Amino acid sequence: MASHLLSRVLKIFSVLCFLLLAETLSSLQAERHSLYYIYTGLSKPVNLTGIYEFTAMGLLDDRQIDYYNSKEKRKIPTQHWLKEKMQEDYWEKGTQSRKSKEQWFNASVKTLMDRMRHSTSDLHVIQWRTGCEVEQQGDEVKFLRGIYEFSYDGEDFLSFDDKEAQWVAPVHAALPTKRKWDNVPILNQNTKGYLEKECVDWINKFREYGDEELRKTSPPKDHVFAKKSNDTTKLKLTCLATGFYPKDVMLTIRKYRTSLPEDQIESTGIRPNHDGSYQLRKSVEIEEEERDGYDCFVSHKSIKEPIIFNLDRKYSDSDPQPQKTISFTGVLIGAGLMLTVVALISCILKKNKIVVLRSRNEREPEDLLSTGLMTTTGRENSDPAESGLPHQCYSTVNTATDQALI
């Protein structure tokens, strides 16, 4: 009787393990993609090489696709396939849009400084990030989330709640802006529409344009090593996967072929390498005499079967020196130059976070508000240079400097 019960329990356990593995592999097959536009404006010039009063960039799957700064004042492609696919008219209109946003940032940072009674002699930063993330499984693309957020001096200032279609003000100084924008329903409707539909369409369009380049995969290079822990009776075991692309990966540390709970593991999170690939490492403290029972389990799109690797008998006190990573300051930007800018600004401000923005229109994907917006004169606001700005939708003025964060 007991053996019969044990047999049934083992069968049930086997089925559950199979279902769990199937679900894990299925979720791994689903690809995640993203498109973001990130803007940074300073309150005054900074005498540092490579840092400008205003910068803007587009990121597709964390890879920079375009760039603009207040010195060159031109929106330029940073991927050859995008330069080949998009006509010159696209870049000209994109340049005008970025110039308009630069004016808007100049006015907005001054508005916020006045509102918060901050000194004009100090450096202040306003940032905006906008975009969306999707999940693709086969030909089906599903919207996951939209981002439209602002920050001031590295602190969250204002964001758009996509589900509720309203603005969220985490600080008192943002309440006047929240109230004003929430009182313009068409602004919120268009913001939600851009994030959930048009941004997704642009991801599909860009990925189609860069199909060959973007679909290249790179398998992970795997390492496992250990060194003495602070507790001399234990080892710190580390599993490292590096050099893989795309960035979706599953890395687990197992004991006797059973994955350890994530709350017992120290993880760096997925980080970008300097060459566009990614790395991830996870660590756990183990009893030295149990080291033979541990292994690392890695699954990635680029490999047919999961990789399992064990700790060698001879363990090392040193890291195997993986590829250089791009450093993080607050929110990951994903491009070397922009990271340098944010890092240096953050050092000056001694802050940690970043902001968020938005996008749209066939002429330029981050120009969101151009469709269906009317001024009080009844003229449709179809100018792509103005349409992406978060402003009062009904106004007799059309310049960016008249539409500040007030």
C-alpha positions in Angstrom: 0.0 0.0 0.0 2.8 2.4 1.0 4.8 1.6 -2.1 1.7 2.2 -4.3 1.1 5.6 -2.7 4.8 6.5 -3.1 4.6 5.5 -6.8 1.6 7.8 -7.4 3.3 10.7 -5.6 6.4 10.2 -7.8 4.3 10.2 -10.9 2.4 13.4 -9.9 5.8 15.0 -9.0 7.2 14.0 -12.5 4.2 15.5 -14.3 4.5 18.8 -12.3 8.2 19.0 -13.1 7.4 18.4 -16.8 4.7 21.1 -16.8 7.0 23.5 -15.0 9.9 22.9 -17.5 7.5 23.3 -20.4 6.2 26.6 -19.1 9.7 27.8 -18.5 10.9 26.9 -22.0 7.8 28.4 -23.5 8.3 31.7 -21.7 11.9 31.7 -22.8 10.9 31.2 -26.5 8.7 34.4 -26.3 11.0 37.3 -27.2 10.7 40.7 -25.6 11.4 43.9 -27.6 11.4 47.5 -26.7 11.6 51.0 -28.2 12.5 54.0 -26.1 13.4 57.6 -26.6 15.4 59.4 -23.9 16.0 63.1 -23.6 18.2 65.0 -21.1 18.3 68.8 -20.7 20.6 70.8 -18.4 19.9 74.2 -16.9 23.2 75.6 -18.0 26.3 74.6 -20.0 28.8 72.2 -18.4 32.5 72.6 -19.3 33.0 68.8 -19.8 33.9 67.1 -23.1 31.0 65.2 -24.6 28.3 66.7 -22.3 25.8 69.0 -24.0 22.9 71.1 -22.7 20.5 68.8 -24.5 20.8 65.3 -25.9 18.3 62.9 -27.3 18.5 59.3 -28.5 16.4 56.4 -29.6 16.9 52.8 -28.4 15.6 49.7 -30.0 16.1 46.6 -27.9 18.7 48.6 -25.9 20.7 49.4 -29.1 21.0 53.0 -30.0 19.4 53.8 -33.4 19.6 57.6 -33.5 21.2 60.5 -31.8 20.9 64.3 -31.4 22.8 66.9 -29.3 22.6 70.7 -28.9 25.9 71.2 -30.6 25.5 69.5 -33.9 21.7 70.0 -33.9 21.1 67.1 -36.3 19.2 63.9 -35.7 21.4 61.2 -37.2 21.1 57.4 -37.6 23.5 55.2 -35.7 22.5 52.0 -37.4 23.3 51.5 -41.1 20.1 49.6 -41.8 18.0 52.5 -40.5 20.0 55.0 -42.6 19.3 52.9 -45.7 15.6 52.4 -45.1 14.5 55.8 -43.9 14.4 58.6 -46.5 16.2 61.9 -46.0 12.9 63.6 -45.3 12.5 61.5 -42.2 15.8 62.8 -40.8 15.1 66.4 -41.7 11.7 66.4 -40.0 13.3 64.5 -37.1 15.9 67.2 -36.7 13.2 69.9 -36.6 11.3 67.9 -33.9 14.5 67.5 -31.8 15.2 71.2 -32.1 11.7 72.0 -30.9 12.0 69.6 -28.0 15.3 71.3 -27.1 13.5 74.6 -26.8 10.8 72.9 -24.7 13.4 71.5 -22.3 15.2 74.9 -22.0 11.9 76.5 -20.9 10.7 73.6 -18.7 13.9 73.3 -16.6 13.6 77.0 -15.9 10.0 76.6 -14.9 10.7 73.8 -12.5 13.6 75.8 -11.0 11.3 78.7 -10.3 8.6 76.4 -8.9 11.0 74.7 -6.6 12.9 78.0 -5.8 16.2 76.5 -6.9 19.2 78.7 -7.5 20.1 79.4 -11.1 23.7 79.2 -10.2 23.4 75.4 -9.5 23.2 72.7 -12.2 19.7 71.1 -12.6 18.6 68.3 -14.9 15.3 67.4 -16.5 14.9 64.1 -18.2 12.2 62.3 -20.2 11.9 58.7 -21.4 9.0 57.4 -23.5 8.4 54.1 -25.3 7.0 50.7 -25.0 7.8 47.0 -24.5 6.2 44.1 -26.3 6.4 40.3 -26.2 6.5 38.3 -29.5 5.8 34.6 -29.8 5.8 33.5 -33.4 3.9 36.1 -35.5 1.9 37.3 -32.5 3.1 40.6 -30.9 1.5 41.5 -27.5 1.8 44.9 -25.8 3.3 44.6 -22.3 3.7 48.1 -21.0 4.2 51.7 -22.0 6.5 54.3 -20.3 6.1 58.0 -20.3 7.9 59.6 -17.4 9.8 62.7 -16.3 12.4 63.3 -13.7 14.0 66.4 -12.2 17.5 66.3 -10.7 17.4 62.5 -10.8 14.1 62.2 -8.8 10.8 61.0 -10.2 8.7 64.0 -11.1 5.7 62.9 -13.3 4.6 59.8 -15.1 1.6 58.5 -17.1 -0.4 55.6 -15.8 -1.2 53.7 -19.0 -3.9 51.6 -17.5 -5.8 54.4 -15.8 -5.0 56.9 -18.6 -4.0 59.6 -16.1 -0.9 61.4 -14.8 0.8 60.4 -11.5 2.6 63.1 -9.5 4.9 61.5 -6.8 6.0 65.0 -5.6 4.0 68.1 -4.6 5.7 70.3 -7.2 4.3 68.1 -10.0 0.6 68.5 -9.0 0.0 71.7 -11.0 1.2 69.9 -14.2 -0.8 66.8 -13.4 -4.0 68.8 -12.9 -3.5 70.7 -16.1 -2.8 67.7 -18.3 -5.5 65.5 -16.7 -8.0 68.3 -17.6 -7.2 67.7 -21.3 -8.8 64.3 -22.0 -7.5 64.2 -25.6 -3.9 64.5 -24.4 -4.4 61.4 -22.2 -6.2 59.5 -24.9 -3.5 60.2 -27.5 -0.7 59.3 -25.0 -2.4 55.9 -24.3 -3.0 55.3 -28.0 0.6 56.0 -28.8 2.0 53.8 -26.1 -0.3 50.8 -26.8 -0.6 51.0 -30.6 1.7 53.3 -32.5 4.9 52.6 -30.5 4.2 48.9 -31.0 3.8 49.5 -34.8 7.2 51.3 -34.8 8.9 48.4 -33.1 7.5 46.0 -35.8 8.5 48.4 -38.5 12.1 49.0 -37.2 12.6 45.3 -36.6 11.4 44.5 -40.1 13.9 47.1 -41.5 16.8 45.7 -39.5 15.7 42.1 -39.7 19.0 40.5 -40.6 21.1 42.6 -38.2 18.6 42.4 -35.3 18.0 38.7 -35.5 21.6 37.7 -35.2 22.1 35.6 -32.1 25.2 35.0 -30.0 25.5 32.0 -27.6 26.5 32.5 -24.0 30.1 31.8 -22.8 29.7 30.1 -19.5 32.0 30.2 -16.4 31.6 28.8 -12.9 34.0 29.7 -10.1 34.2 29.9 -6.3 36.2 31.7 -3.7 36.4 31.6 0.1 33.5 33.4 1.8 33.9 35.6 4.8 32.7 32.6 6.7 35.8 30.4 6.2 33.8 27.2 6.3 31.9 28.3 3.1 32.5 29.1 -0.5 30.9 31.8 -2.6 29.8 30.0 -5.8 29.3 32.2 -8.9 27.7 31.2 -12.3 28.5 33.6 -15.1 27.0 33.7 -18.6 28.4 36.4 -20.9 28.5 37.3 -24.6 25.0 36.3 -25.4 22.4 38.1 -27.6 19.5 38.8 -27.4 19.3 39.5 -23.7 16.6 37.1 -22.7 18.3 34.3 -20.9 17.6 31.8 -18.1 20.4 31.2 -15.6 19.8 29.2 -12.4 22.0 27.7 -9.8 21.0 24.1 -8.9 21.7 21.8 -6.0 21.4 18.2 -6.8 19.6 19.3 -10.1 17.0 21.3 -8.2 17.0 25.0 -8.8 17.6 27.2 -5.8 14.9 29.8 -4.9 15.8 33.3 -6.3 15.5 34.8 -2.9 18.6 32.8 -1.8 20.7 33.9 -4.8 22.6 37.2 -5.3 22.1 38.4 -8.9 23.7 41.3 -10.9 20.7 41.3 -13.3 21.3 41.3 -17.0 24.0 43.9 -18.0 25.2 45.1 -21.4 28.7 44.4 -22.5 30.7 46.9 -24.5 30.1 45.0 -27.8 26.3 45.0 -27.6 26.0 41.5 -26.1 25.0 40.9 -22.5 26.1 39.1 -19.3 24.5 37.8 -16.2 26.0 36.4 -13.0 24.4 34.8 -10.0 26.1 33.8 -6.7 25.3 31.8 -3.6 27.2 30.8 -0.4 27.6 27.0 -0.1 29.1 24.6 2.3 32.6 23.7 0.9 32.1 20.0 1.3 28.8 20.2 -0.8 30.3 21.9 -3.8 30.1 18.8 -6.0 26.3 18.9 -5.7 26.0 22.3 -7.4 25.8 23.2 -11.0 24.8 26.1 -13.3 21.9 25.7 -15.8 21.7 28.1 -18.8 19.1 28.3 -21.5 19.1 30.8 -24.4 17.6 31.3 -27.8 21.0 30.7 -29.5 21.5 27.2 -28.2 19.4 24.1 -28.9 19.8 22.4 -25.6 20.4 24.0 -22.1 24.0 24.1 -20.9 24.9 22.5 -17.6 28.3 23.1 -16.1 29.8 22.2 -12.7 32.4 23.6 -10.4 35.8 22.2 -11.0 37.7 20.4 -8.3 40.2 23.2 -8.4 38.3 26.4 -7.6 39.7 29.8 -8.3 39.8 32.9 -6.0 39.6 35.2 -9.1 37.0 36.2 -11.7 37.6 34.7 -15.2 37.6 38.4 -16.5 34.4 38.5 -18.7 33.8 41.2 -21.2 33.8 44.7 -20.0 30.3 45.9 -19.0 28.8 49.3 -19.5 28.4 50.9 -16.1 25.0 51.9 -14.7 23.9 55.1 -13.1 20.3 55.0 -12.1 18.3 53.8 -15.1 20.1 52.0 -17.8 20.4 54.1 -21.0 22.1 51.6 -23.2 24.6 53.6 -25.2 28.1 54.5 -24.3 28.0 58.3 -24.8 24.7 58.7 -23.1 25.8 56.6 -20.1 28.8 58.9 -19.8 26.7 62.0 -19.8 24.2 60.6 -17.2 27.0 59.3 -15.0 28.9 62.6 -14.9 25.7 64.6 -14.3 24.7 62.2 -11.6 28.1 62.6 -9.9 27.6 66.3 -9.9 24.0 66.0 -8.5 24.8 63.0 -6.3 21.6 61.4 -7.4 20.7 58.0 -8.7 17.5 57.9 -10.8 16.4 59.1 -14.3 13.3 60.3 -16.2 10.9 59.1 -18.8 9.2 60.3 -22.1 7.1 59.4 -25.2 6.8 59.2 -29.1 4.8 59.0 -32.5 3.8 59.7 -36.2 4.9 58.2 -39.5 7.2 61.1 -39.9 9.0 60.6 -36.7 8.0 57.8 -34.2 8.4 59.9 -31.1 6.1 62.7 -32.3 3.0 61.4 -30.5 0.4 64.1 -30.4 0.2 65.3 -33.9 -3.0 63.4 -34.9 -6.3 65.0 -34.2 -5.1 67.9 -32.0 -6.6 71.3 -32.7 -5.7 74.7 -31.6 -8.3 77.3 -30.6 -8.0 78.7 -34.1 -9.3 75.3 -35.4 -6.1 74.4 -37.3 -4.8 70.9 -36.9 -1.5 70.7 -35.2 0.2 68.5 -37.7 3.7 69.9 -37.5 5.9 67.0 -36.5 8.3 69.4 -34.8 5.7 70.4 -32.2 3.5 67.3 -32.0 5.6 65.3 -29.6 5.6 67.8 -26.8 3.5 67.2 -23.6 1.6 70.5 -23.6 -1.9 72.0 -23.4 -3.6 70.6 -26.5 -5.8 73.7 -27.0 -3.7 76.8 -27.3 -3.2 79.8 -29.5 0.5 79.4 -29.3 2.5 76.7 -31.1 6.1 77.2 -30.0 7.8 74.8 -27.7 8.9 77.5 -25.3 5.3 78.5 -24.7 4.4 75.0 -23.7 6.6 74.5 -20.6 5.9 72.3 -17.6 3.5 74.8 -15.9 
